[in-house]
Amino acid sequence: MITLRTIKPSDYQIVGNLIFEAFVNTGEGYGSEGELVANLRKDPSYQDYFEVVVLKNNAIVGHGLLSEVYVCKEGKKLSTGLCLAPLAVLPKEQNQGIGAKILTELEIRAKNEGYPFINILGHPGYYAKFNYELASHYGIYPPFSVPDDSYFIKELKENSLANIQGTIQYLDAFNH
């Protein structure tokens, strides 16, 4: 049986191990995503409501976390949204819809809290399936160099990005 729930502090170590396993053998490799999650939890804007785990037969097999980001231009914050980082599923459980379940639930939670968008740096073939569009189509760009076809955004409210152009600003946790 597959269930999804908000993370609990007692899950943190298991989730750290899961994140490592999910990324270590990928083309990009492990990039300290577990440490990023630990640092995001320390940020004043962190809400456990935006961190979920998926359990299969009572074992954690997937994890996702949304954290606040800002679209900025000329030093001004124009909009506050969320970014997904990371989305992780144990390798043996991938390609079974677990990542989609996490993403869908986090989108619902973000909409319920009134956030206008979700931003993602990820695989082009995967996120496009969930109606994520290239952020550059909205005039929104990352603060670092990445391929345009891997930097996405999705409006959670119609026209929530109308007249919003600029650069995404991440929380300080992303800089450690």
Summary of the structure (lengths in Angstrom):
residues: 176
radius of gyration: 15.5
end to end distance: 37.1
largest distance: 49.8
contacts: 519
relative contact order: 0.17
helix: 37%
strand: 34%
